[in-house]
């Protein structure tokens, strides 16, 4: 085993790691926003819109992320969507995550007691402020565990971006291993690294969860 | 612009390649069921070493991306002296990865069974092994069926990743087909349709099982 290659390739790997985290954070946030919009449109939209969104959800959830990326990155230019690898990857992550987030928000909205919304209507609150003051705050709290969970799943999906040459960590590690022929060590370290990262993020997520839902537990 | 002929023309070769998608995901889940049963049993045993092993197994396999696991296995097997074809390495990796999720599914199913049932069986004088094979497992397996179908859907999608180690399944075949026709959009959309078709069928099966097993 030759470990000094990690020193030599350190800066490259670090840059790759930064891009992995960047893709993960931005992809998660954008996916969440799109998912939230879809969930709201499904709740308040007219029937054709709801039907269309349901089809979108089924299609994205029924196809592999890798194939979606191929359609976007290699198929996109044919319909005039010419993107570099990184923006294509970000857009891909956003689209891939959005239906899962939409479903999380949808069931969270359903968990908001109906009486609360009726009460808000009865005292004359307008629909937008009901969404902003009742539906979102209550829904977000109950959606939190599932949101954290899916965000962790997305960390692992970022490595697939390497296949469409987004220069994230996996891509850099593969480049390093083909240049040095240290395939096993490189992949082993990458595996251990991801293991640690995912463990770390899930611990942080659980802590965030207990902090935000603390008031619910104290009351009951 | 969009070439309908290429789109429909791609279905032939891609359907042929879907054999491998089904093979990898089917054998993957079969292997996952077997290993998952052992891991689940280890996790539930009173022996702390087994418990610890199961916990690490599940945490590692759920924490590391499948793509990394695939490459790791691909390079690790020859080093430890096991020379198997790429397809076997792919099936083994997918199966091992699935075992982590399946053991958790089964742990949940066993936990969902009313405790009174196994207590009653023990009170009636059944020996522990019979309690396990006649009371707990049959019910737990039925209870876990919908979740297992869900896992199979995930595996069908995950099997697209084995294209990176050269298995000619739907994704790999569509890459090759896109390269020869120069029409990636149509070909990859056709590939997406095939995955969607497989998964819609499986989702239907899942709903049927959920309906059937609901008591």
HADDOCK unambig.tbl for C-alpha pairs under 7 A between the chains (distance, minus, plus):
assign (segid A and resid 59 and name CA) (segid B and resid 196 and name CA) 6.64 0.50 0.50
assign (segid A and resid 62 and name CA) (segid B and resid 195 and name CA) 6.63 0.50 0.50
assign (segid A and resid 62 and name CA) (segid B and resid 196 and name CA) 4.86 0.50 0.50
assign (segid A and resid 62 and name CA) (segid B and resid 199 and name CA) 5.80 0.50 0.50
assign (segid A and resid 63 and name CA) (segid B and resid 157 and name CA) 6.29 0.50 0.50
assign (segid A and resid 63 and name CA) (segid B and resid 192 and name CA) 5.63 0.50 0.50
assign (segid A and resid 63 and name CA) (segid B and resid 195 and name CA) 5.51 0.50 0.50
assign (segid A and resid 63 and name CA) (segid B and resid 196 and name CA) 5.58 0.50 0.50
assign (segid A and resid 64 and name CA) (segid B and resid 157 and name CA) 4.53 0.50 0.50
assign (segid A and resid 64 and name CA) (segid B and resid 158 and name CA) 6.74 0.50 0.50
assign (segid A and resid 64 and name CA) (segid B and resid 160 and name CA) 6.66 0.50 0.50
assign (segid A and resid 66 and name CA) (segid B and resid 160 and name CA) 6.88 0.50 0.50
assign (segid A and resid 67 and name CA) (segid B and resid 171 and name CA) 6.82 0.50 0.50
assign (segid A and resid 67 and name CA) (segid B and resid 188 and name CA) 6.51 0.50 0.50
assign (segid A and resid 67 and name CA) (segid B and resid 192 and name CA) 6.36 0.50 0.50
assign (segid A and resid 70 and name CA) (segid B and resid 188 and name CA) 6.57 0.50 0.50
assign (segid A and resid 71 and name CA) (segid B and resid 185 and name CA) 5.62 0.50 0.50
assign (segid A and resid 71 and name CA) (segid B and resid 188 and name CA) 5.46 0.50 0.50
assign (segid A and resid 71 and name CA) (segid B and resid 189 and name CA) 6.47 0.50 0.50
assign (segid A and resid 74 and name CA) (segid B and resid 184 and name CA) 5.87 0.50 0.50
assign (segid A and resid 74 and name CA) (segid B and resid 185 and name CA) 6.73 0.50 0.50
assign (segid A and resid 75 and name CA) (segid B and resid 184 and name CA) 4.98 0.50 0.50
assign (segid A and resid 75 and name CA) (segid B and resid 185 and name CA) 3.62 0.50 0.50
assign (segid A and resid 76 and name CA) (segid B and resid 185 and name CA) 6.81 0.50 0.50
assign (segid A and resid 78 and name CA) (segid B and resid 185 and name CA) 6.81 0.50 0.50
assign (segid A and resid 156 and name CA) (segid B and resid 64 and name CA) 6.89 0.50 0.50
assign (segid A and resid 156 and name CA) (segid B and resid 65 and name CA) 4.85 0.50 0.50
assign (segid A and resid 157 and name CA) (segid B and resid 65 and name CA) 6.99 0.50 0.50
assign (segid A and resid 183 and name CA) (segid B and resid 75 and name CA) 6.56 0.50 0.50
assign (segid A and resid 184 and name CA) (segid B and resid 72 and name CA) 6.33 0.50 0.50
assign (segid A and resid 184 and name CA) (segid B and resid 75 and name CA) 5.50 0.50 0.50
assign (segid A and resid 184 and name CA) (segid B and resid 76 and name CA) 6.17 0.50 0.50
assign (segid A and resid 187 and name CA) (segid B and resid 68 and name CA) 6.55 0.50 0.50
assign (segid A and resid 187 and name CA) (segid B and resid 71 and name CA) 6.84 0.50 0.50
assign (segid A and resid 187 and name CA) (segid B and resid 72 and name CA) 5.42 0.50 0.50
assign (segid A and resid 188 and name CA) (segid B and resid 72 and name CA) 6.28 0.50 0.50
assign (segid A and resid 191 and name CA) (segid B and resid 64 and name CA) 5.62 0.50 0.50
assign (segid A and resid 191 and name CA) (segid B and resid 68 and name CA) 6.17 0.50 0.50
assign (segid A and resid 194 and name CA) (segid B and resid 63 and name CA) 6.40 0.50 0.50
assign (segid A and resid 194 and name CA) (segid B and resid 64 and name CA) 5.42 0.50 0.50
assign (segid A and resid 195 and name CA) (segid B and resid 60 and name CA) 5.89 0.50 0.50
assign (segid A and resid 195 and name CA) (segid B and resid 63 and name CA) 4.61 0.50 0.50
assign (segid A and resid 195 and name CA) (segid B and resid 64 and name CA) 5.24 0.50 0.50
assign (segid A and resid 198 and name CA) (segid B and resid 63 and name CA) 5.39 0.50 0.50
assign (segid A and resid 199 and name CA) (segid B and resid 63 and name CA) 6.85 0.50 0.50
